[in-house]
Protein backbone atom coordinates (compact mmCIF):
# COMPACT_ATOMS: atom_id res chain seq x y z
CA UNK A 1 0.00 0.00 0.00
CA UNK A 2 1.22 3.50 -0.81
CA UNK A 3 -0.48 6.90 -1.03
CA UNK A 4 -3.48 5.41 0.76
CA UNK A 5 -5.96 6.76 3.29
CA UNK A 6 -9.01 5.43 5.15
CA UNK A 7 -8.64 1.86 3.87
CA UNK A 8 -9.79 -1.04 6.03
CA UNK A 9 -8.35 -4.54 5.64
CA UNK A 10 -10.54 -6.85 7.72
CA UNK A 11 -10.98 -10.57 8.37
CA UNK A 12 -8.03 -11.56 6.17
CA UNK A 13 -6.19 -14.85 6.26
CA UNK A 14 -2.72 -14.45 4.74
CA UNK A 15 -0.20 -17.27 4.83
CA UNK A 16 2.95 -18.57 3.15
CA UNK A 17 4.19 -15.26 1.82
CA UNK A 18 7.71 -14.71 0.58
CA UNK A 19 7.89 -11.39 2.39
CA UNK A 20 5.59 -9.16 4.48
CA UNK A 21 1.86 -9.83 4.75
CA UNK A 22 0.79 -6.14 4.87
CA UNK A 23 3.31 -3.48 3.84
CA UNK A 24 2.46 0.23 3.99
CA UNK A 25 5.22 2.20 2.28
CA UNK A 26 5.64 5.99 2.61
CA UNK A 27 2.37 8.02 2.55
CA UNK A 28 -0.31 5.99 4.33
CA UNK A 29 -2.63 7.31 7.01
CA UNK A 30 -5.83 6.41 8.83
CA UNK A 31 -5.78 2.83 7.56
CA UNK A 32 -6.91 -0.17 9.62
CA UNK A 33 -5.91 -3.85 9.67
CA UNK A 34 -8.11 -5.92 11.97
CA UNK A 35 -9.60 -9.33 12.76
CA UNK A 36 -6.98 -11.11 10.64
CA UNK A 37 -4.86 -14.23 10.82
CA UNK A 38 -1.34 -13.77 9.41
CA UNK A 39 0.83 -16.88 9.53
CA UNK A 40 3.91 -18.58 8.09
CA UNK A 41 5.36 -15.41 6.63
CA UNK A 42 8.73 -14.87 5.03
CA UNK A 43 9.15 -11.41 6.56
CA UNK A 44 7.10 -9.18 8.84
CA UNK A 45 3.46 -9.50 9.70
CA UNK A 46 2.56 -5.82 9.32
CA UNK A 47 5.03 -3.11 8.38
CA UNK A 48 4.44 0.63 8.09
CA UNK A 49 7.40 2.58 6.75
CA UNK A 50 7.28 6.35 6.54
CA UNK A 51 9.45 8.53 4.29
CA UNK A 52 13.01 9.61 4.88
CA UNK A 53 13.62 12.31 7.51
CA UNK A 54 12.71 15.76 6.25
CA UNK A 55 10.36 14.49 3.54
CA UNK A 56 7.22 15.02 5.61
CA UNK A 57 5.23 13.29 8.34
CA UNK A 58 2.79 11.47 6.03
CA UNK A 59 2.60 7.97 7.57
CA UNK A 60 0.45 8.16 10.68
CA UNK A 61 -2.80 7.32 12.49
CA UNK A 62 -2.97 3.69 11.38
CA UNK A 63 -4.63 1.03 13.55
CA UNK A 64 -3.66 -2.64 13.80
CA UNK A 65 -6.00 -4.46 16.16
CA UNK A 66 -7.40 -7.92 16.91
CA UNK A 67 -4.84 -9.74 14.78
CA UNK A 68 -3.15 -13.09 15.34
CA UNK A 69 0.35 -13.09 13.84
CA UNK A 70 2.54 -16.17 14.16
CA UNK A 71 5.50 -17.96 12.57
CA UNK A 72 6.93 -14.99 10.71
CA UNK A 73 10.46 -14.09 9.64
CA UNK A 74 10.93 -17.54 8.16
CA UNK A 75 12.97 -16.16 5.22
CA UNK A 76 14.27 -12.93 6.79
CA UNK A 77 15.30 -14.07 10.27
CA UNK A 78 17.65 -11.18 11.05
CA UNK A 79 15.04 -8.43 10.66
CA UNK A 80 11.55 -9.73 11.30
CA UNK A 81 8.77 -8.31 13.47
CA UNK A 82 5.13 -9.11 14.00
CA UNK A 83 4.52 -5.37 13.62
CA UNK A 84 7.29 -2.99 12.53
CA UNK A 85 6.84 0.78 12.66
CA UNK A 86 9.48 2.88 10.89
CA UNK A 87 9.39 6.68 10.74
CA UNK A 88 5.68 6.69 11.50
CA UNK A 89 3.61 8.04 14.37
CA UNK A 90 0.18 8.07 16.00
CA UNK A 91 -0.29 4.36 15.27
CA UNK A 92 -2.11 1.86 17.47
CA UNK A 93 -1.17 -1.82 17.88
CA UNK A 94 -3.65 -3.49 20.19
CA UNK A 95 -5.51 -6.63 21.30
CA UNK A 96 -3.31 -9.00 19.32
CA UNK A 97 -1.24 -12.17 19.66
CA UNK A 98 2.27 -12.10 18.20
CA UNK A 99 4.34 -15.25 18.53
CA UNK A 100 6.92 -17.62 17.03
CA UNK A 101 9.39 -15.15 15.59
CA UNK A 102 12.96 -15.34 14.42
CA UNK A 103 13.53 -11.90 15.95
CA UNK A 104 11.24 -9.12 17.27
CA UNK A 105 7.68 -9.04 18.51
CA UNK A 106 7.06 -5.33 17.86
CA UNK A 107 9.76 -2.95 16.63
CA UNK A 108 9.71 0.87 16.47
CA UNK A 109 12.64 2.46 14.69
CA UNK A 110 14.21 5.51 13.12
CA UNK A 111 17.82 6.25 12.31
CA UNK A 112 19.73 7.48 15.38
CA UNK A 113 21.12 10.49 13.52
CA UNK A 114 17.66 11.98 13.01
CA UNK A 115 16.88 15.20 14.87
CA UNK A 116 13.69 15.44 16.91
CA UNK A 117 11.92 17.73 14.45
CA UNK A 118 12.43 15.25 11.59
CA UNK A 119 11.69 12.17 13.67
CA UNK A 120 8.24 10.81 12.87
CA UNK A 121 8.17 7.83 15.26
CA UNK A 122 6.16 9.37 18.06
CA UNK A 123 2.76 9.03 19.75
CA UNK A 124 2.52 5.31 19.01
CA UNK A 125 0.47 3.18 21.39
CA UNK A 126 0.97 -0.56 22.05
CA UNK A 127 -1.65 -2.14 24.31
CA UNK A 128 -3.17 -5.49 25.25
CA UNK A 129 -0.61 -7.61 23.40
CA UNK A 130 0.45 -11.19 24.08
CA UNK A 131 3.96 -11.82 22.74
CA UNK A 132 5.60 -15.22 23.05
CA UNK A 133 8.33 -17.45 21.59
CA UNK A 134 10.35 -14.71 19.89
CA UNK A 135 14.07 -14.23 19.28
CA UNK A 136 14.36 -17.82 18.15
CA UNK A 137 16.99 -17.28 15.47
CA UNK A 138 18.83 -14.11 16.51
CA UNK A 139 20.23 -12.24 19.50
CA UNK A 140 20.88 -8.62 20.56
CA UNK A 141 17.15 -7.97 20.30
CA UNK A 142 14.00 -7.54 22.35
CA UNK A 143 10.44 -8.78 22.14
CA UNK A 144 9.62 -5.07 22.34
CA UNK A 145 12.38 -3.13 20.61
CA UNK A 146 13.12 0.52 19.84
CA UNK A 147 16.05 2.17 18.07
CA UNK A 148 16.62 5.82 17.28
CA UNK A 149 13.14 6.85 18.39
CA UNK A 150 14.23 9.90 20.42
CA UNK A 151 17.84 10.86 19.90
CA UNK A 152 18.16 14.33 21.43
CA UNK A 153 16.89 16.24 24.44
CA UNK A 154 14.23 16.86 25.48
CA UNK A 155 13.26 13.19 25.79
CA UNK A 156 10.45 13.91 28.23
CA UNK A 157 7.50 14.12 28.41
CA UNK A 158 6.87 10.72 26.91
CA UNK A 159 5.02 10.32 23.63
CA UNK A 160 4.98 6.55 22.99
CA UNK A 161 3.07 4.19 25.29
CA UNK A 162 3.36 0.46 26.00
CA UNK A 163 0.67 -0.86 28.34
CA UNK A 164 -0.93 -4.19 29.33
CA UNK A 165 1.51 -6.51 27.55
CA UNK A 166 2.72 -10.00 28.41
CA UNK A 167 6.00 -11.38 27.07
CA UNK A 168 7.09 -15.00 27.49
CA UNK A 169 9.95 -17.11 26.14
CA UNK A 170 12.66 -15.00 24.54
CA UNK A 171 15.24 -17.72 23.99
CA UNK A 172 17.12 -18.78 20.83
CA UNK A 173 16.76 -22.33 19.60
CA UNK A 174 20.56 -22.59 19.46
CA UNK A 175 21.75 -22.72 23.10
CA UNK A 176 25.19 -21.39 22.09
CA UNK A 177 23.67 -18.14 20.79
CA UNK A 178 24.02 -16.18 24.00
CA UNK A 179 26.14 -13.05 23.52
CA UNK A 180 24.66 -10.50 23.28
CA UNK A 181 21.45 -11.97 24.64
CA UNK A 182 17.83 -11.43 23.74
CA UNK A 183 15.74 -9.33 26.12
CA UNK A 184 12.11 -8.84 27.02
CA UNK A 185 12.13 -5.08 26.43
CA UNK A 186 15.18 -3.61 24.69
CA UNK A 187 15.38 0.14 24.29
CA UNK A 188 18.44 0.43 22.10
CA UNK A 189 20.27 3.64 21.18
CA UNK A 190 17.69 6.42 21.14
CA UNK A 191 15.09 4.23 22.84
CA UNK A 192 13.63 7.13 24.81
CA UNK A 193 10.32 8.94 25.31
CA UNK A 194 8.32 5.81 26.25
CA UNK A 195 5.89 5.18 29.09
CA UNK A 196 5.89 1.52 30.20
CA UNK A 197 3.00 0.32 32.34
CA UNK A 198 1.67 -3.10 33.34
CA UNK A 199 4.14 -5.21 31.38
CA UNK A 200 4.86 -8.75 32.54
CA UNK A 201 7.99 -10.47 31.23
CA UNK A 202 8.82 -14.13 31.93
CA UNK A 203 11.39 -16.67 30.77
CA UNK A 204 13.93 -14.55 28.89
CA UNK A 205 17.56 -15.29 28.10
CA UNK A 206 18.80 -11.79 28.88
CA UNK A 207 17.27 -8.94 30.84
CA UNK A 208 13.58 -8.40 31.35
CA UNK A 209 14.16 -4.68 30.72
CA UNK A 210 17.20 -3.13 29.08
CA UNK A 211 16.98 0.61 28.68
CA UNK A 212 17.31 3.99 30.31
CA UNK A 213 15.22 4.93 33.31
CA UNK A 214 16.14 8.59 32.88
CA UNK A 215 14.50 9.21 29.51
CA UNK A 216 11.49 6.89 29.97
CA UNK A 217 8.81 6.55 32.64
CA UNK A 218 7.83 3.23 34.23
CA UNK A 219 4.78 2.13 36.22
CA UNK A 220 3.97 -1.36 37.59
CA UNK A 221 6.18 -3.61 35.49
CA UNK A 222 7.38 -7.09 36.42
CA UNK A 223 11.07 -6.13 36.44
CA UNK A 224 10.60 -3.71 39.33
CA UNK A 225 9.84 -4.45 43.00
CA UNK A 226 6.22 -4.17 44.00
CA UNK A 227 4.80 -5.42 40.71
CA UNK A 228 1.04 -5.81 41.24
CA UNK A 229 -0.38 -8.60 39.06
CA UNK A 230 -3.91 -7.59 40.04
CA UNK A 231 -3.51 -4.55 37.78
CA UNK A 232 -2.97 -6.78 34.74
CA UNK A 233 -6.07 -7.01 32.57
CA UNK A 234 -5.38 -10.53 31.29
CA UNK A 235 -8.92 -10.96 29.95
CA UNK A 236 -8.35 -8.10 27.50
CA UNK A 237 -4.88 -9.14 26.36
CA UNK A 238 -4.76 -10.90 22.97
CA UNK A 239 -7.49 -11.32 20.37
CA UNK A 240 -11.17 -11.07 21.21
CA UNK A 241 -13.50 -13.98 21.92
CA UNK A 242 -15.20 -13.46 18.55
CA UNK A 243 -11.95 -13.61 16.52
CA UNK A 244 -13.14 -14.96 13.14
CA UNK A 245 -10.61 -17.79 12.71
CA UNK A 246 -9.76 -20.85 14.81
CA UNK A 247 -6.87 -20.00 17.08
CA UNK A 248 -3.60 -21.77 16.23
CA UNK A 249 -2.55 -24.44 18.69
N, C-alpha and C positions, 0 to 999 in steps of 0.2 A: 504494500500500500504506500502511495506517495501522493502528496497534494490532496489529502482527503479530509473530510470533516463530517461529523454527525453520522458515522456509519456504525451499524451494530452487527456484530458477528455473534450469533447465538446458537446454542445447541449443536455445535459442530463435533464431529469425531474425526480427528486427523491422526493418521498413524503412518509409520514407515516412510518418513520423509528423508531426503538426502541432506537437508539443511533445516532451517527454522520453520516451525509450523505457521506462525503469524509474524510477519516482519513489517514494521512501519518505519519507513526510511524518510528522513528529513521532515517536510511540512505535513504534519498529521495532528489534528486536535479534535477533542470532544468525540472520540471514537470509543467503542465499548466491545469487549470480548467477554462473553459470559456463558455459563452453563455448558461448558465444553470439556470434552475428554481429548487430551493431547498425549500421545504415547508412542514410544519407540521412535524417537526422533534423532536425526543425525546431528543437529545442532541445538539451538535454544528452543524453548517452548514458545515464548512470546518475547519479541525484541522491539523496542522503540528506540530509534536512533535519530537524534536531532542533528542540525547542521553544525558546521565548524564554528568555533568561537568567533563572534563578531558578525556572523551572517544573519543573526536575528533569532529571537526566541519564538519559534513557530511550531515546536512539537510539545504539546502540553494538554492538560485536562483530559487524559485518556483514562478509562476505567477497565480493570481486568479483575473480574470477580466471579466466584462460584465456578472455578475451573479445577480440574484434576489433571495434573501434569506429571508424568512419570516415565522413567527410562529414556532420558534425553542425553545429548552429548555423546551418542554412540559412535559418531564419526569425527567429532571435533572435541576430544576429551579435555584438551588444555584450556578451552575457553567456552564453557557451556554453562548456561543458567536456565532455571525454569522460567524466570522473568528477568530480562536485562534492560536496564534503563540507562541510556547514554545521552548526555546533553539534552535532557528533557525534564520538565518540571510539572508540578500540580497533577501528578498521576496518582491513581489509587490501585493498589494490589490488595485484595481482600478475600476472605472466606474461601480459601483454596488449599488444596493439598499439593505439595511439591516434593517429589521423592525419587530416589534411585538416579543419582546424577554422578557423572564423572568429575564434576567440579562444584560450582556454586548452586545454592538454592535461589537466592535473589541477589542481583548485583546492580549497584548504582555507581556510575563512573563518569568522569571527565578527565581530561589531561591535567596533570598537576601544575603545569605552567600557566593555566588559565586564570586571569584576574577575576575577582568577584563579579564585576559588572558584565563580563562576557560568559559567566558560568550559568548555564541554564538548568543544572540539576539541583533544583530546590523545591520546597513545598511538595515533596512526595510523601505519600502515606501508605505504610504497610501494616495491615491489621488482620487478626484472626486467621493466621496461617499455620499450617502444620507442615513442617519440613523434616524429612527423615532420609537416612541412607544416602548422604551426599559426600563429595570428596573421595569417591571410590577409586579414581584413577589419576589423582594429582595431589600436590601438597602446597603449602604456602597460600592457603585460601581460607574462606570462611563460608559457612552456610548462608549467613548474611554478610555481604561484603561491600565495601565502599572504597573508592580510590579517586583522589583529586576532586572531591565534591565541594570542599571549602578550603581554599589554599592560603588565604590571607586574612588577617584581622579586618573587621571584627568577625569572629566565628559565632558569637552569641548576639541576640537570642537565636534559638534553634528554629530551623525551618522544615526539616524532614522528621517524620515520626515513625517509630516502629513500636507496635503495641499489640499485646495479646497474641504471642507467637510461641509455639513449642518447636524445639529443635532436638532431634535425637539421632545418634549414630553418625558421627563425622569421623570415619576411619577408613583408610585406604585398604583395598583388598590385598595389596602387597605389604606384608608386615615389615619389610625393610625400608619402606618409603616413610621415613620419619623426620627428616630434617630438611627444611623447616616444616613444622607440623601443620595439620589442618585444625581450624578453630571453629567454635560455635558462631561467634560474632567477631569479625575481623575488620576493624576500621584502619585501613592502610593509609599511606601518605595522603594527607588532605581529607581524611575521614572524620570531618568535624561538622558541627551544626545539626546534630541529631538529638532527638529525645527518645530514650529507650525506657519502656514501661511494660511490666508484666510479661517478661520473656523468660521462659524456662528452658535451660539447656542441659541435656544429659548425654553421657556416653560419647565424649569427644576425645580425640587423640591429643590435641593441644590444649589451649586455654578455652574456657567457656566464653570469656570476653577479652579481646586484645584491642586496645584503643586508648585514646586519651580521655581522662576524666575532666580535664580542664576546658576542653572546647565542646563537650557534649554534656547533656544532663541525663541523669539516671534515676529511676523510681521503681522499686519493687521488682528486682530481677534476681534470678536464682544464683548469680555469682556473688551477690552481696549478702552479708549477715542480715537476718531479719526478714528474709523472703517469705511472703505470706501467700501460700498456695490458694487460700480462700478467695483471693482477688482475681484468680485466673478464671476466665469464662470459657471453660473447656467445651461446653455445649454449643458455643458459637464458633469455635475454631474448626476450620476445614469446610468442606462443601456442605450444602444444606441437605435436609432430609429428602427433599424432592428433586435431588440431582437427577437429570434425565437418563443417565446411563448406569449400568451395574458397576459397582465399585470394584476396582482391581483387587485381587487377593494378595 
